[in-house]
Amino acid sequence: MQRIPTIPMGILMVTLVICCCGLMSVAEGKTYAKYRDPERPLNARIKDLMRRMSLEEKIGQMVQIERSVASAEVMKKYFIGSVLSGGGSGPAKHASAKRWMKMVNKFQKGSMSTRLGIPMIYGIDAVHGHNNVYKATIFPHNIGLGATRQVAFHYARACDSNHYGSGSIMDPELVKKIGAATALEVRATGIHYAFAPCIAVCRDPRWGRCYESYSEDHKIVDAMTEIIPGLQGEIPVNYRKGVPFVAGKPDQFVREFKLSVENSNNQSHVVYDKLDFNTSEELVLNYHDKKAREYIGVISGIVLEKQDEVHESKGKGGLKPCPISGRTKVAACAKHYVGDGGTTEGINANNTVTSWHGLLTTHMPPYYHSIIKGVATIMVSYSSLNGEKMHADRNLVTGFLKNTLHFRGFVISDMEGIDWITSPPHANYTYSIQAGIQAGIDMVMVPFNYTEFIDGLTMMVKKRIITMSRIDDAVRRILRVKFVMGLFENPFADRSLANQLGRQVSL
């Protein structure tokens, strides 16, 4: 009988240890990934996810397609990062909120079934209310809202309170409330992302889209960017400038939230600890102050209202959650960067001729304000600046917007925006892809011929025409927005919000 060779005990033990460790690693990989852990810091989650992603998965995140060409299968096969409803496109005529939710969820299921389970973000033009959806509340266009100004006489000490004087100020509280109402109705259809506000400064009334501008005066447009906190939520104190912010993500800023209310001399002592900022604070807020209660709602990730009948542990009166969940905010989009309201003779998507000083003092200020308020995305304009197409202008998109203004959200093209880099549009699509991506566009609203875009961009990366670092910059920004708004934790529509569409409330 043939003798079986023996294996030294030391080698056997080492082999067993290696095998066991390998099995444990595989098992751990299936049950735990750092990027899925909401307790991990934002940048750690982004870094962990990106190191796992293939080139195909990264490029897929940079693609936004129209809902008419989307399906769960397409989302899964091409790792599509975003879907939109373009030009009034919807699941059906007079579709209900639940019908919209069903459609969005179907696309999301395709995204979540991919290897890494990266959720898609759905965008829509909700520019004066949720205007593409049946029974949604419709608000005036921006030009009408800008005309309100809402002069706050009680705060104007330098002028006669009985007259509109130079000492009065603009109080854009109305547009903030409109933003909040719009965000709620957008969420009521399962959508996460509104292509609003338009912060163009219309300098020529012959421009056919002048009604999308709040004013010809940039100071009024600056003030009206207050709609962004309405759409996205009030940015916390000391939040890092340039980083996108969308409220309503569970435990985004609060870990082991502790709330106690002491009703003493109309003051509420609100105590919370274990913040992401590694601080522990106590706020003393006026109990009957609506703004104070709203602020508490932002911090806790839920909407709060006063309830005098409830007895808290430290006294009469208190705060209770409303039946509406915290996911009532959306990612906003400041558009169209930059100078779209200053084109020659008001011709749409034409050329804006101005000096650098004129650009910075007239058309750029609303973007400063939007970035400070945490706007999640910025859309590039079809128009040109001094002959340079904005979709191909690296100096303004990467050099100024990203590097100088420190914008950390993602930059998105307009619909088929890179096609219009050439004349006629789409005449040299390979060049358009190269010029647009190298300019600094992170997500491209393709929206139909997505395979042509994916193949073209993949080829240029593999040939090192476009660097991998540029792709990584784009994907990092897109993932940052998705993580910040809580899409990884709550990718699907909240059906409890369906009855909020068209609901009559007092502003």
C-alpha positions as CSV (number, residue, x, y, z in Angstrom):
1,M,0.0,0.0,0.0
2,Q,1.3,3.4,-0.9
3,R,2.4,5.6,2.0
4,I,0.6,8.9,2.4
5,P,3.1,11.8,3.0
6,T,2.7,13.6,6.3
7,I,2.4,17.4,6.7
8,P,4.4,19.0,9.4
9,M,2.2,20.3,12.2
10,G,3.5,23.9,12.0
11,I,2.7,24.2,8.4
12,L,-0.8,22.7,9.0
13,M,-1.5,25.2,11.7
14,V,-0.4,28.2,9.7
15,T,-2.5,27.0,6.7
16,L,-5.6,26.6,8.9
17,V,-5.1,30.1,10.4
18,I,-4.8,31.7,7.0
19,C,-7.9,29.8,5.7
20,C,-9.9,30.8,8.8
21,C,-8.9,34.4,8.5
22,G,-9.8,34.4,4.8
23,L,-13.2,32.9,5.5
24,M,-13.8,35.5,8.3
25,S,-12.8,38.3,5.9
26,V,-15.2,37.1,3.3
27,A,-18.0,36.7,5.8
28,E,-17.2,40.2,7.2
29,G,-17.2,41.7,3.8
30,K,-20.7,40.4,3.2
31,T,-22.0,41.7,6.5
32,Y,-20.1,44.9,7.1
33,A,-18.7,47.6,4.9
34,K,-17.5,50.9,6.2
35,Y,-19.4,52.9,3.6
36,R,-22.7,51.4,4.7
37,D,-22.1,52.4,8.3
38,P,-23.8,55.8,9.1
39,E,-21.7,56.1,12.2
40,R,-18.5,56.4,10.2
41,P,-17.3,59.9,9.2
42,L,-18.4,61.2,5.7
43,N,-15.0,61.2,4.1
44,A,-14.2,57.7,5.4
45,R,-17.4,56.3,3.9
46,I,-16.6,58.0,0.5
47,K,-13.1,56.7,0.5
48,D,-14.1,53.2,1.4
49,L,-16.7,53.0,-1.3
50,M,-14.5,54.5,-4.0
51,R,-11.7,52.0,-3.4
52,R,-14.2,49.2,-4.1
53,M,-15.6,50.7,-7.3
54,S,-14.6,49.7,-10.8
55,L,-14.1,52.1,-13.7
56,E,-17.5,51.1,-15.1
57,E,-19.2,51.7,-11.7
58,K,-17.6,55.1,-11.4
59,I,-18.6,56.3,-14.9
60,G,-22.1,55.0,-14.3
61,Q,-22.4,57.4,-11.4
62,M,-21.6,60.3,-13.7
63,V,-24.6,59.5,-15.9
64,Q,-28.1,61.0,-15.6
65,I,-30.7,59.5,-18.0
66,E,-34.3,60.3,-18.8
67,R,-37.0,58.1,-17.1
68,S,-38.4,57.1,-20.5
69,V,-35.2,55.1,-21.3
70,A,-34.7,53.9,-17.7
71,S,-35.6,50.6,-16.2
72,A,-34.4,48.5,-13.3
73,E,-32.4,46.4,-15.7
74,V,-30.7,49.5,-17.2
75,M,-29.9,50.9,-13.8
76,K,-28.3,47.6,-12.8
77,K,-26.4,46.9,-16.0
78,Y,-24.9,50.4,-16.4
79,F,-24.7,51.4,-12.7
80,I,-26.6,54.6,-13.6
81,G,-26.2,57.3,-10.9
82,S,-29.2,59.4,-11.6
83,V,-32.6,59.6,-13.4
84,L,-34.6,62.7,-14.4
85,S,-38.0,63.7,-15.6
86,G,-37.4,66.0,-18.5
87,G,-39.8,68.4,-20.1
88,G,-42.9,67.3,-18.2
89,S,-42.2,63.6,-18.5
90,G,-44.0,61.4,-16.0
91,P,-45.2,57.8,-15.4
92,A,-48.7,58.6,-16.8
93,K,-51.0,61.5,-17.4
94,H,-52.4,62.8,-14.1
95,A,-50.3,60.2,-12.2
96,S,-50.9,60.1,-8.5
97,A,-48.2,60.5,-5.9
98,K,-48.2,56.8,-5.3
99,R,-47.8,56.1,-9.0
100,W,-44.7,58.4,-9.0
101,M,-43.3,56.6,-6.0
102,K,-43.8,53.2,-7.6
103,M,-41.9,54.3,-10.7
104,V,-39.0,55.9,-8.7
105,N,-38.8,52.8,-6.4
106,K,-38.6,50.5,-9.4
107,F,-35.6,52.3,-10.7
108,Q,-34.1,52.4,-7.2
109,K,-34.5,48.7,-6.8
110,G,-32.3,48.2,-9.9
111,S,-29.6,50.4,-8.4
112,M,-29.8,48.7,-5.0
113,S,-29.4,45.3,-6.6
114,T,-25.9,46.1,-8.0
115,R,-22.8,44.7,-6.4
116,L,-22.2,47.7,-4.2
117,G,-25.8,48.9,-3.8
118,I,-25.2,52.6,-4.6
119,P,-28.6,54.4,-4.7
120,M,-29.6,56.6,-7.6
121,I,-30.8,60.1,-7.2
122,Y,-34.0,61.2,-9.1
123,G,-34.2,64.8,-10.3
124,I,-37.1,67.0,-11.6
125,D,-37.7,70.6,-12.6
126,A,-39.7,71.8,-9.5
127,V,-39.1,75.4,-10.3
128,H,-42.3,77.1,-9.0
129,G,-43.7,74.3,-6.9
130,H,-43.8,70.7,-8.0
131,N,-45.0,72.0,-11.4
132,N,-44.7,68.8,-13.4
133,V,-47.0,66.8,-11.2
134,Y,-50.8,66.7,-11.3
135,K,-52.5,68.3,-8.2
136,A,-49.3,69.7,-6.9
137,T,-49.3,73.2,-5.5
138,I,-48.2,75.8,-8.0
139,F,-46.4,79.0,-6.8
140,P,-45.6,82.2,-8.8
141,H,-42.6,82.2,-11.0
142,N,-39.4,83.8,-9.7
143,I,-40.0,87.2,-11.2
144,G,-43.2,87.5,-9.2
145,L,-41.5,86.3,-6.0
146,G,-38.7,88.7,-6.5
147,A,-41.2,91.6,-6.8
148,T,-42.6,90.8,-3.4
149,R,-39.4,91.7,-1.6
150,Q,-41.3,91.5,1.7
151,V,-39.9,94.7,3.2
152,A,-39.6,94.3,7.0
153,F,-40.6,97.7,8.3
154,H,-40.2,96.7,12.0
155,Y,-36.5,96.0,11.4
156,A,-35.8,99.1,9.4
157,R,-34.5,101.6,12.0
158,A,-32.9,104.0,9.5
159,C,-36.1,104.8,7.6
160,D,-39.7,106.0,8.3
161,S,-41.7,102.8,9.1
162,N,-44.6,104.3,7.1
163,H,-42.7,104.4,3.8
164,Y,-40.5,102.2,1.6
165,G,-37.1,103.7,2.4
166,S,-33.5,103.0,1.6
167,G,-33.0,101.9,5.1
168,S,-35.5,99.0,4.9
169,I,-34.3,95.4,4.3
170,M,-35.6,92.5,2.3
171,D,-37.0,89.6,4.3
172,P,-37.2,86.6,1.9
173,E,-39.1,84.4,4.5
174,L,-41.8,83.8,1.9
175,V,-39.6,82.1,-0.6
176,K,-38.0,80.0,2.2
177,K,-41.5,78.7,3.1
178,I,-42.3,78.1,-0.6
179,G,-39.0,76.1,-0.8
180,A,-40.1,74.0,2.2
181,A,-43.6,73.4,0.8
182,T,-42.1,72.5,-2.6
183,A,-39.6,70.1,-1.1
184,L,-42.3,68.3,0.9
185,E,-44.4,67.8,-2.3
186,V,-41.4,66.6,-4.2
187,R,-40.6,64.1,-1.5
188,A,-44.3,63.1,-1.6
189,T,-43.7,61.7,-5.0
190,G,-40.6,59.8,-4.0
191,I,-38.2,62.3,-5.7
192,H,-35.0,63.5,-4.0
193,Y,-33.7,66.3,-6.2
194,A,-35.1,69.6,-7.5
195,F,-33.5,71.5,-10.3
196,A,-34.1,74.8,-8.5
197,P,-33.6,77.6,-7.9
198,C,-32.7,79.6,-11.0
199,I,-30.5,82.4,-9.8
200,A,-30.0,84.1,-13.1
201,V,-29.7,87.9,-13.0
202,C,-31.8,89.0,-16.0
203,R,-30.2,92.1,-17.6
204,D,-32.4,92.2,-20.7
205,P,-36.2,91.8,-20.6
206,R,-36.1,90.5,-24.2
207,W,-34.7,87.2,-22.8
208,G,-37.6,84.7,-23.1
209,R,-36.8,83.2,-19.8
210,C,-36.7,86.4,-17.8
211,Y,-39.6,85.2,-15.7
212,E,-37.2,82.6,-14.2
213,S,-35.1,85.4,-12.8
214,Y,-36.0,87.0,-9.4
215,S,-34.7,90.4,-10.5
216,E,-32.3,92.4,-12.7
217,D,-30.7,93.5,-9.4
218,H,-28.3,90.8,-8.0
219,K,-29.0,92.0,-4.4
220,I,-32.6,90.8,-4.7
221,V,-31.5,87.6,-6.3
222,D,-28.9,87.2,-3.4
223,A,-31.7,87.6,-0.9
224,M,-34.0,85.1,-2.7
225,T,-31.4,82.3,-2.4
226,E,-33.1,81.9,1.0
227,I,-35.2,79.4,-0.9
228,I,-32.3,77.0,-0.6
229,P,-32.6,76.5,3.1
230,G,-36.4,76.0,2.4
231,L,-35.6,73.2,0.0
232,Q,-32.7,71.6,1.8
233,G,-33.1,72.6,5.4
234,E,-31.4,75.2,7.6
235,I,-27.6,74.7,7.6
236,P,-26.2,74.1,11.1
237,V,-24.0,76.7,12.7
238,N,-20.3,76.3,12.0
239,Y,-21.0,73.9,9.1
240,R,-18.1,73.7,6.7
241,K,-18.4,76.2,3.9
242,G,-18.9,74.7,0.4
243,V,-20.0,71.2,1.7
244,P,-23.5,70.3,0.6
245,F,-26.2,70.0,3.2
246,V,-29.6,68.3,3.1
247,A,-31.5,68.0,6.4
248,G,-33.6,65.0,7.5
249,K,-30.9,62.3,7.4
250,P,-31.5,60.2,10.6
251,D,-28.7,60.8,13.1
252,Q,-26.9,63.1,10.7
253,F,-25.8,65.4,13.5
254,V,-27.2,63.8,16.6
255,R,-26.0,60.6,18.2
256,E,-28.1,59.4,21.2
257,F,-30.2,62.5,20.9
258,K,-31.4,63.6,24.4
259,L,-34.1,66.2,24.6
260,S,-35.4,67.7,27.8
261,V,-37.8,70.7,28.1
262,E,-38.0,72.9,31.1
263,N,-40.8,75.4,30.8
264,S,-39.6,78.3,33.0
265,N,-40.3,81.9,32.1
266,N,-41.2,80.9,28.6
267,Q,-37.7,79.5,28.1
268,S,-37.0,76.0,27.0
269,H,-33.7,74.4,27.9
270,V,-32.9,72.0,25.1
271,V,-30.1,69.6,25.9
272,Y,-28.4,67.3,23.3
273,D,-25.0,65.6,23.2
274,K,-22.7,63.5,21.2
275,L,-22.7,65.6,18.1
276,D,-20.6,64.9,15.0
277,F,-18.6,68.0,16.0
278,N,-17.5,66.1,19.2
279,T,-19.1,68.8,21.3
280,S,-21.8,68.8,23.9
281,E,-24.0,71.9,24.0
282,E,-27.0,73.2,25.8
283,L,-29.3,75.6,23.9
284,V,-31.6,78.0,25.7
285,L,-34.4,78.8,23.3
286,N,-37.7,80.7,23.5
287,Y,-40.3,78.0,23.9
288,H,-42.9,80.0,22.0
289,D,-40.5,81.0,19.2
290,K,-41.4,79.2,16.0
291,K,-37.8,79.5,14.6
292,A,-36.5,77.9,17.8
293,R,-38.8,74.9,17.4
294,E,-37.9,74.6,13.7
295,Y,-34.2,74.7,14.6
296,I,-34.7,71.8,17.1
297,G,-36.4,70.0,14.3
298,V,-33.4,70.4,12.0
299,I,-31.0,69.2,14.7
300,S,-33.1,66.1,15.6
301,G,-33.9,65.2,12.0
302,I,-37.7,65.4,12.7
303,V,-40.3,68.1,12.5
304,L,-41.4,69.3,15.9
305,E,-44.4,71.2,17.1
306,K,-45.7,72.6,20.4
307,Q,-48.1,70.5,22.5
308,D,-49.2,72.1,25.8
309,E,-51.2,69.0,26.9
310,V,-48.2,66.7,27.1
311,H,-46.3,66.6,30.4
312,E,-42.6,66.2,30.1
313,S,-40.4,65.0,33.0
314,K,-39.4,68.5,33.9
315,G,-42.6,70.4,33.6
316,K,-45.7,71.2,31.7
317,G,-45.7,71.7,28.0
318,G,-43.2,70.1,25.6
319,L,-42.4,69.2,22.0
320,K,-43.7,66.2,20.1
321,P,-42.9,64.8,16.6
322,C,-45.4,65.6,13.9
323,P,-46.8,62.7,11.9
324,I,-44.5,63.8,9.0
325,S,-41.1,62.1,8.9
326,G,-37.8,63.9,8.8
327,R,-37.2,63.1,5.1
328,T,-39.0,66.1,3.8
329,K,-36.1,67.9,2.2
330,V,-34.5,67.6,-1.2
331,A,-31.1,68.4,-2.9
332,A,-31.3,71.8,-4.5
333,C,-29.6,73.0,-7.7
334,A,-28.5,76.6,-8.3
335,K,-28.6,77.4,-12.0
336,H,-27.5,78.3,-14.6
337,Y,-23.8,78.9,-14.0
338,V,-23.0,81.6,-14.9
339,G,-24.2,84.7,-16.8
340,D,-27.3,83.1,-18.5
341,G,-29.3,86.3,-17.8
342,G,-26.8,88.6,-19.5
343,T,-26.7,87.3,-23.0
344,T,-26.4,89.7,-25.9
345,E,-29.9,91.1,-26.9
346,G,-31.4,88.6,-24.5
347,I,-31.1,85.7,-26.9
348,N,-31.4,82.4,-25.0
349,A,-28.2,80.4,-24.6
350,N,-26.3,83.1,-26.5
351,N,-23.1,84.9,-25.6
352,T,-22.7,87.0,-22.5
353,V,-20.1,89.8,-23.0
354,T,-18.8,91.3,-19.8
355,S,-15.6,92.1,-18.0
356,W,-14.3,90.0,-15.1
357,H,-15.3,92.7,-12.7
358,G,-18.8,92.8,-14.3
359,L,-19.1,89.0,-13.9
360,L,-18.1,89.0,-10.3
361,T,-20.3,92.0,-9.3
362,T,-23.4,91.2,-11.3
363,H,-23.8,87.5,-12.1
364,M,-21.6,85.7,-9.6
365,P,-22.9,87.0,-6.2
366,P,-26.0,84.7,-6.0
367,Y,-23.6,81.7,-6.3
368,Y,-21.6,83.0,-3.3
369,H,-24.8,83.0,-1.3
370,S,-25.9,79.6,-2.5
371,I,-22.7,77.9,-1.7
372,I,-22.6,79.4,1.8
373,K,-26.1,78.0,2.3
374,G,-25.0,74.5,1.5
375,V,-26.5,74.1,-2.0
376,A,-25.9,70.5,-3.1
377,T,-25.5,70.9,-6.8
378,I,-24.9,73.6,-9.5
379,M,-26.1,73.4,-13.1
380,V,-24.0,74.8,-15.9
381,S,-25.5,77.2,-18.5
382,Y,-26.0,76.6,-22.2
383,S,-24.7,80.1,-22.8
384,S,-21.2,81.3,-23.4
385,L,-19.1,83.9,-21.6
386,N,-17.1,86.1,-23.9
387,G,-17.2,83.5,-26.6
388,E,-16.3,80.5,-24.4
389,K,-19.1,77.8,-23.9
390,M,-19.8,77.5,-20.2
391,H,-19.9,73.7,-20.5
392,A,-16.3,73.7,-21.7
393,D,-15.0,76.6,-19.5
394,R,-12.5,74.9,-17.2
395,N,-11.4,78.2,-15.7
396,L,-14.8,79.1,-14.4
397,V,-16.1,75.6,-13.5
398,T,-13.0,74.0,-12.0
399,G,-10.7,77.0,-11.4
400,F,-13.2,79.4,-9.9
401,L,-16.3,77.5,-8.7
402,K,-14.5,74.5,-7.3
403,N,-11.0,75.8,-6.4
404,T,-11.7,79.4,-5.5
405,L,-15.3,79.2,-4.1
406,H,-14.6,75.8,-2.6
407,F,-17.8,74.3,-3.8
408,R,-17.9,70.6,-2.7
409,G,-21.2,69.5,-4.2
410,F,-21.4,68.2,-7.7
411,V,-21.6,70.1,-11.0
412,I,-24.3,68.9,-13.4
413,S,-24.7,69.7,-17.1
414,D,-28.0,71.0,-18.5
415,M,-30.0,68.6,-20.7
416,E,-27.7,67.6,-23.6
417,G,-25.5,70.5,-22.5
418,I,-22.2,69.0,-23.6
419,D,-23.7,68.3,-27.1
420,W,-24.1,72.1,-27.5
421,I,-20.4,72.7,-27.0
422,T,-20.1,72.1,-30.8
423,S,-22.0,73.8,-33.6
424,P,-24.2,72.1,-34.7
425,P,-24.9,70.2,-31.5
426,H,-23.5,66.7,-31.3
427,A,-21.3,67.3,-34.4
428,N,-18.3,65.9,-32.6
429,Y,-19.5,64.0,-29.5
430,T,-16.1,62.6,-28.5
431,Y,-14.8,66.1,-28.3
432,S,-17.8,67.3,-26.4
433,I,-17.4,64.6,-23.8
434,Q,-13.7,65.4,-23.4
435,A,-14.3,69.2,-23.2
436,G,-17.2,68.9,-20.7
437,I,-15.6,66.4,-18.3
438,Q,-12.2,68.2,-18.4
439,A,-14.0,71.5,-17.7
440,G,-15.2,70.0,-14.4
441,I,-18.7,68.7,-15.1
442,D,-19.3,65.8,-12.7
443,M,-22.7,64.5,-13.8
444,V,-23.9,64.7,-17.4
445,M,-27.6,65.0,-18.2
446,V,-27.2,62.8,-21.3
447,P,-30.3,62.0,-21.2
448,F,-31.1,59.4,-24.0
449,N,-28.0,58.1,-25.7
450,Y,-26.3,57.0,-22.5
451,T,-24.4,54.1,-24.0
452,E,-22.7,56.5,-26.5
453,F,-21.6,58.7,-23.6
454,I,-20.5,55.7,-21.4
455,D,-18.5,54.1,-24.2
456,G,-16.9,57.4,-25.2
457,L,-15.8,58.4,-21.7
458,T,-14.6,54.9,-20.9
459,M,-12.5,54.9,-24.0
460,M,-10.9,58.2,-23.2
461,V,-10.1,57.2,-19.7
462,K,-8.5,53.9,-20.8
463,K,-6.4,55.9,-23.4
464,R,-5.5,58.4,-20.7
465,I,-7.0,61.3,-22.6
466,I,-9.1,62.0,-19.4
467,T,-7.3,61.3,-16.2
468,M,-8.5,58.9,-13.5
469,S,-8.2,61.7,-11.0
470,R,-10.8,63.7,-12.8
471,I,-13.2,60.8,-12.7
472,D,-12.5,60.3,-9.0
473,D,-13.2,64.0,-8.3
474,A,-16.6,63.7,-10.1
475,V,-17.6,60.5,-8.3
476,R,-16.4,61.7,-4.9
477,R,-18.7,64.8,-5.2
478,I,-21.7,62.7,-6.3
479,L,-21.3,60.3,-3.5
480,R,-20.8,63.1,-1.0
481,V,-24.3,64.5,-1.9
482,K,-25.8,61.0,-1.7
483,F,-24.3,60.3,1.7
484,V,-25.1,63.7,3.1
485,M,-28.8,63.4,2.2
486,G,-29.1,59.9,3.6
487,L,-29.8,58.1,0.4
488,F,-27.8,55.0,1.5
489,E,-29.9,54.7,4.6
490,N,-33.2,55.6,3.1
491,P,-33.1,55.0,-0.7
492,F,-36.8,54.3,-1.2
493,A,-39.8,56.6,-1.2
494,D,-41.6,57.3,2.1
495,R,-45.2,56.3,1.3
496,S,-46.5,58.1,4.4
497,L,-45.8,61.4,2.6
498,A,-48.1,60.6,-0.4
499,N,-51.0,62.6,1.2
500,Q,-48.9,65.7,1.4
501,L,-49.1,66.4,-2.4
502,G,-51.4,69.4,-2.9
503,R,-52.2,69.6,0.8
504,Q,-53.5,73.0,1.8
505,V,-51.5,74.6,4.5
506,S,-51.0,78.1,5.7
507,L,-47.7,79.8,4.8
